[in-house]
Structure formats: C-alpha cells, structure tokens
C-alpha cells in the first residue's frame, strides 16, 4: 500500500489505470506478469491487488475517490505518509477507527489481494489466519470460499456506506423495496401507499405483513451516519405501536442499537425486530436491492453413478 500512497502524496488526482501502470513499472513487472489473470479470467491479478490496496486506503480515510476512477490523498493521508514514508500496512491503518470498523466485516486478518506488497508476489500463494486455524489459499475450495466471503463482506460494507449517503426520500423508497422483496406489503404500489411521510428522514408507517393484508407491521428507519440508536428512540417507536393498535414492528437503522435499547425490548409486550446496519446490508445483498449479479461460478464434482456399469 505504501507505493500507492506515495504516488498520491503529490496531492493531485490520479486514475486507477495510471496508478496501476506506475506501480507495475516500479515493481518491474513484465507484460506477461501484468496480464496474468485471476481464475475467473475477467480481471488481471495485479490490477486486482492494486484495487484492494486503494480500497484499504480509502476505508482508512487516507485516500478519497473524488469521482469515478479518480483518487486523491486526504489531509489524514498527507500526515500518515509524512510519518510512514516507506511502511504503510494494515497494522498502521488500524490506528484509524474507520479502518478497524471496516476490518470487522471480514473474519480473516488478511485475504487474497487485500494488500499490495512492495515486491508483488505473483505466485498466488497466500494464507488466511483465524484465531483457530490457518488456511492455505492454494487449496482451491478453501480459496474459493474465503474469497467469496471477502467479496461479500466488501460489498456489504460498500452498500452500507452508500446507503448512509443517500437522501431521506431515496432511503424511504429503498426500505420499502427491500420489505416488498422480502414478501411484505403486497405490491410495491401498496407498500408505497402504506408508508407515512415523516419529517426526520426516516420511514414511519404501517405495512402489510402478507400479501392479503391479514396483519400489519409498523416500521421505522433511521438513516444515521454516526452514533447509535438509544432507548429513547426505541421507546418512541414502541409508543407509536400502541397508538396504531399494532403489536408488531420493525426498526431499521444504518447504525447500531445501544445495549440499553435492546434490554428495553425485554420489558415491553410487543413483538419488535431490530435491524442494524450490517444486517440491513446483508439483506440488501440477499434480495438484490442495490446489488446486482456480477459473476457466477458453477462448481461441479464427479458423478460416480454415471460410471456405474451393471
């Protein structure tokens, strides 16, 4: 990651292609090495690693993407580079809370392509360490599973980050679309009419629990970029359930709920489900809200029955 940060240290905007080419020159890669592809055959291995390096630097808020494909160093990045001109890695970036939060999305300390070595290793041999076991990513099935998990975690993190930036009205429509995709609210048109207009940037209203409308669920959502949802907010929500003669509710937030708020639910006679930011992002992936299919891999195995001769 240090070579990428050094390029950006001039304070100018740099495109991904430019950064990749300059790093390839610095690493003295041959054309064949630069062209070496990942197993999918869709992306060059070296370019993929540069992309991961930029992602880590962005999550630590030392680089920022000024527009599509353009990167620029931040004030935090300038200071970091001055203090660490030749050695920026995950340990150094872990001093920043934003990066630590990002790393919590992954179950591994390091994943394939997650960093950019000073002398890039193009052999494809990497390891993933967990508290209980070390996995050799040259083992195909384990490599596939770990990489899938890494990509899914990255997508979930990006979805949540993007959701926090959207407007309140867009967030309302997004939550409605998610609930309908999950089977609530009947049609999207029905669900849209069921949602009330709130003045605080959240969704506030009743929605059908099923397509026939046999029961209703009261929903509220808080699009918060910082802080946590405390018990006062949850108490207001439970009070609104009483006012609507509802017994079921879903409270969705892009943030987290405090432990005090969670304990409060044990004291009320209402069925309330709390959905925090990470779970929201996972649901968006599962139901295709804000996420679209990129690549499909079909893993096949030997069919011994085919070779059975009577």
Residue, then its C-alpha position, 0 to 999 in steps of 0.5 A: x500500500x505504501x507505493x500507492x500512497x506515495x504516488x498520491x502524496x503529490x496531492x493531485x488526482x490520479x486514475x486507477x489505470x495510471x496508478x496501476x501502470x506506475x506501480x507495475x513499472x516500479x515493481x518491474x513487472x513484465x507484460x506477461x506478469x501484468x496480464x496474468x489473470x485471476x481464475x475467473x479470467x475477467x480481471x488481471x491479478x495485479x490490477x486486482x491487488x492494486x484495487x484492494x490496496x486503494x480500497x484499504x486506503x480509502x476505508x482508512x480515510x487516507x485516500x478519497x475517490x473524488x469521482x469515478x476512477x479518480x483518487x486523491x490523498x486526504x489531509x489524514x493521508x498527507x500526515x500518515x505518509x509524512x510519518x510512514x514514508x516507506x511502511x504503510x500496512x494494515x497494522x498502521x491503518x488500524x490506528x484509524x477507527x474507520x479502518x478497524x470498523x471496516x476490518x470487522x466485516x471480514x473474519x480473516x486478518x488478511x485475504x487474497x489481494x487485500x494488500x499490495x506488497x512492495x515486491x508483488x508476489x505473483x505466485x498466488x500463494x497466500x494464507x488466511x489466519x483465524x484465531x483457530x486455524x490457518x488456511x492455505x489459499x492454494x487449496x482451491x475450495x478453501x480459496x474459493x470460499x474465503x474469497x467469496x466471503x471477502x467479496x461479500x463482506x466488501x460489498x456489504x460494507x460498500x452498500x452500507x456506506x452508500x446507503x448512509x449517503x443517500x437522501x431521506x426520500x431515496x432511503x424511504x423508497x429503498x426500505x420499502x423495496x427491500x420489505x416488498x422483496x422480502x414478501x411484505x406489503x403486497x405490491x410495491x404500489x401498496x407498500x408505497x401507499x402504506x408508508x407515512x411521510x415523516x419529517x426526520x428522514x426516516x420511514x414511519x408507517x404501517x405495512x402489510x405483513x402478507x400479501x392479503x393484508x391479514x396483519x400489519x407491521x409498523x416500521x421505522x428507519x433511521x438513516x444515521x451516519x454516526x452514533x447509535x440508536x438509544x432507548x429513547x428512540x426505541x421507546x418512541x417507536x414502541x409508543x407509536x405501536x400502541x397508538x396504531x393498535x399494532x403489536x408488531x414492528x420493525x426498526x431499521x437503522x444504518x447504525x447500531x442499537x445501544x445495549x440499553x435499547x435492546x434490554x428495553x425490548x425485554x420489558x415491553x409486550x410487543x413483538x419488535x425486530x431490530x435491524x442494524x446496519x450490517x444486517x440491513x446490508x446483508x439483506x440488501x445483498x440477499x434480495x438484490x436491492x442495490x446489488x446486482x449479479x456480477x459473476x457466477x461460478x458453477x462448481x461441479x464434482x464427479x458423478x460416480x453413478x454415471x460410471x456405474x456399469x451393471 
